[in-house]
Amino acid sequence: MSQLGRKLLNRIKTHLVASLIILLFASCTNKSERSILNIKDASFDRGQISSGNNDPNSIIYEDNVDVLLVSLYYGKSIEEIKKTLGWEDSKMQETIDLLIENGMLTENNGIYTPTVFVLPLKVGIALKKESNLIANEISDSIVSGLDKFKELHDKTDISKQYSFKDLSFFYLSDIVLDMGQISNVESLFLKKERPLRNGKNYYFSIMEKDTTKKEAAFGIYGNQGLLNNDSIYIGVYGNTRYQEAGWDDYKNKEVHYFSKNDYSILFKEFNKLFLPTLINILEKNDAEFLKLFNEYGYSGKISFEEFFIWYYHLIYTEATNELIKKEVIKKPESGLLYYQIEL
């Protein structure tokens, strides 16, 4: 069989598996699938995409608000939730009012619907499988342009201390796909501002974690700022943030120092080098994204942009994992890379 034929067969197999997953998903996500107690016993990561003074209202981070929103995602009644959480009427009403006021919840004829992205474990596992094809296409495209990325590395000041391979995790995952690219994906693919919620623009997610793994929900790679002022930014990138005590103590970690020259190369050349290819891949798969948005039941509850931006996190995480498997990316043993950028 030709290579083209094998690729076509793999696509058909993947589509059939995905279709079965959707059918199984649809059959098991009815209102009675999970008890509120089961949801309460689960563990969730709460994530936001924002910049500047655009943080969500602190209500979203209060105890059991994630349980409330996930329970509403499953169609549980306010009375059931209130009883399980042991909340007084006043506590429940105050929380609901704040969530509605801050654009995280809607009410229609007594039905409450979260307007943030909720991703239970079963749904997330299914969506990760859906992302495999596009993740492979992205990783293959990065491999094809590897020599040009290495040339850019050679222009940096940090190249005097570290090899391209040493920094490949930061370069190819964080700069080319995540931190250095996310705003470009929003402006050139989604072409919309972040959702406006009570005067603040941000995306927000509640994702269920696999508690058997010491990593973020669905192994998603992400950044956490540790220090930010007029002259430097110190951050950490990876998927084991928050999992170990002392993870945020950068003073006792190996910090990779990027100069002002490096900063310019990272955010004006590294990310831009791959940007046309990435946008082309996303646009080519736009119909598939809309299909998933509808088939997984998010349509009519949250915006397509809210769905896609978090699905993109699954995509680039899978693409990163593929590059790690191919030994193109060298992932730190701790799962974290600390960096300082001179601004």
N, C-alpha and C positions, 0 to 999 in steps of 0.2 A: 504494500500500500504506500502511496506517495505521502510526503510530509504534509501536504495540503489536505489529503484525505484523512490522515490521522488527526489533524487539528479539527477538522469538521466533525469527525466521530466523537472526539473529546467534548466538543461544544454541545453535541446532541445529548451525550451522556450527562453532562453537567446540567443541561436544561431539564432533563427528566428527573434527576435527583432533586434539583431545586423545586420542581413542580410538586414532587412528593412531599418535600419539606413544607411547602406552603399549605398543602392539603392537611398534613398532620398538624401544622400550626393552627390552621383555621378550626380544626376539630377540637383542639384542646384549650383554646383561649376564650372559652365561654365564661360567664360570670361566676360559675361555681368551681372553676378549675383550681383556684388557690384560696385558702382561707386567709383572713386578715392576719391571723396569728402566724401563719407560715410566712407571710410577707414581712411581718414585724421581726421575725427571727432571721431574716435574710440580711445581707450587708450591701449597701449601695454607695457608689461614688457619685458625688455631686460636682458637676463641672460647668465652667462658664467660659465663654469667649467674649472678651470685652477689652476695651482700652481706655486709658484716661480715667475720668470720673464717671464711669458707666457701670459701676458695680450694682448687682441686684439688691433689693431690699433684704435685710438680714433675716427676715421671716423664713426664707427658703432654707436657711442653714440651721434652723432650730430643730430640736429633738423631735423625731417622729413626723415631721412635715413631709419627709420623703415617703414614709409609710402611708400617710394620708393620700398623697398624689398617686402613688403606685396602686393603692387600693381603688381609687376612683378610676384609674386606667382600666382596672379589671371590672368596673361596673358595680362596685360595692356601694351600699347605701351609707349616707352620712350617719344614720342611727347605728348601723352595724360597726362602723369605724369608731365612732365615739365610745361605744360600749367596750370594744376591744382595747382601745388606748386608755380608757379610764378618764376621759376628758369630761369636764363640766360643759354644759350648754354654752356658757359664756366664752370658754376657751375655744371651743370649736367654731363658734360664730365669728369671734375676733380673728382667728386664723384664716377662715374662708374669706372674710371681708378683705383682709390684707392681701391675700393671694389674688383675688379678683382685681383689686385696686392696682396691683402691680403687674397685671397682665400675665399671670401664671396659671390662671384658672378662669373658666367661663361657666355661666349657669344659664340653662335654657329649660324652662318649665320644670324646674326642680332637679334637672340632670346636670351634674357637675363634671366638666371635662378638663383635664390638664392641657395647657397650651405650651408646655415645655416638653422636651423629648424624653420620653420614658422608655427604657430598654431593659425588659426582664431577661433573665439568663437564657431561656429557651429561644426567645426571639432573636437575641444577639448572636447566639451560636448559628442560627439559620442564616442571618444576614451576613455573617462572616463568610459562610460558604458561598453565598451569592457573590461576594466581592472577589473571589479567587481569580476569575478570568481577567478582570480589569487590573487587578493587582499584579498579575503576571505580565500583562502588557506594559505596565508602568516600569516594573523592575527590568524587563528585557530592554526597554528603551533607554533606561539609565545605563545599563551595561554597554549598550551600543555607543554611548557618548562618554565613556569612562576616560578616554585619553584626554579629552578637552577639559574635564573636571580636574584631572591631574595637572594639566598645564596651569590652570588657575591657582591650584594649591602652591605650585612652584613660585608664583608671584607674591605669595603672602610672607609676612615676617615670621609667622609661627612655623613656617616650613623649615626654618633653620633649627628648630628644636624637635618637631614631630614629623613623622612621615604621613603621606596621604592615608595610608591604611590605619594609622593611629587615630586619625580624625574622621575616618569614613562614616562612622555612626552619626556624628554631628553634621557633617557636610551633606550626606546623601539622604538622610532621614529628616533631620531637623530643618536644615536650610533649604534643601531642594523640594521637600514635600510638606513640611509642617510650618514652623514659625516663619521661615523666610518666604513662604508661598501662600499661606492661608488668605491673606488680604487680597492677593492677586486672583485666587480662585473665586472669592466673593465678588470682586469688581468685574472680572472678565468672563466668568461662567454664570454665576447666579445673577449678577448685574442688579443687585438690590442692596439697600442698606440693611444692617442688622436690625432685628425686630425692635420697635420702639415700645418700651414698657414703662409707663408712668414717667416719661421724660428721660429714660435711660435706654441706650441701644446695646443689646447683648443677646447672645444665644445661651441657653441653659439646658443641661441634661441631667437625668437621674438614671444611672446604669447599675444593674445588679452585678455584683462580683461573685466569682467562683472562689469560695472561701478556702478551697484546697490549694490555691495558688497564691504565692506571695508576690502579687503584681496587681497593677491597676485593673479595673474592669475590662475584660476582653483583651488584656495585655496592651491596651492602647498606650502609645508613646506620647509624651507631652512635656511641656516646660513648666517650671516653677521659678519665678523670680525670687531671689534671696536678698538682693541689695540693688537699689536703683537710685542714682542721683544724677547731677548734671554732667558728670565726667565718666562714670562707669556703670555697667550693668553686670551683675553677677547672677547667674542662673544655673539650673540643673536640668538635664534632659534625660528622659528614660521612662521606664514603666514600673519601677519599684519605689517611686516616691511615696512617702507616708508609711511604707511598710516596715521600716526598721527604725529604732530609736537613733537619733543623731544624724539622720539622713540630711538634714538641713544645716548642719554645722560645717560649712564649706571651708572654714579655717583649718580644719584637720584633714582636708581632702586634697587630691591632686587637681589643681585648677588650671585649665588651659587658657593662656592669656592671648587675646586677639587685639592687635593694635588698631589705631584709627584707619590705617591703610587696609588692614585685614577686614575691618568692618565694611568699608566701601566695596571690597571685592565680594564679600559674602552676600550683601544685600543689593548690589547693583549688577553683579556678574554671575555669581554661582546660581542664584535662583532664576535669573532671567535667561540663563543658558537653556534651562529645561522647560521654561514656561510655555513656549508655543506648542511643544510636544504634549505637555500635560493638558493644556486647554483643548487641544485637538482630540485627545483621547476621551476627555470628559464630554465634549460636545457630541462625539460619535456615539456615546453611550447614553445620551440624554433620555431617549425613549425608554431604555431599560430602567433608569433611575425613577422615572415617573411610574412605570409599571410596578416597581417594588413599593413605592410610596402608596399606591392604591391597594395592592394585594396584601400588604402587611397591616392594613387598617389605619394608617396615619392620616389619610386624606379626610378632610372635613373636621379634623381635630387640631392639627398643627399645620403650619405653613410648609410648603415643599422645601423652602430654604432651610427651615429648622431641621427637617428630616435629613436633607442632603448633607449639610455641613457636618453632622455627626456621623453619617454613613461614610463620608469622606475620611473621617478618622479611622474607621475600620479598614478602608481601602489602603490608606498609606501605611497603616500598621502591618497589614498583610504583605504589602510590597516590600517593606523593610525586612520582614521575616524571610521573604524569598531571597533578598540580597544577602542576608546573613547565612542562609543555607548554601548559597552559591559562593560563600567566602569572599564576597565583594565588600561587605561591611564587616568590620571587626567590632563586635559589641563588647563593651566593658563587662568584666566578670560580675560586677555589682549591679549591672543593668542601668547604671547612671553615669553620665558624663558632666562634670562641672566645668563651667567656663566663665571667663570675665572678658567683656568687650569694652574697649575704650571708645567712648562716644565723641 
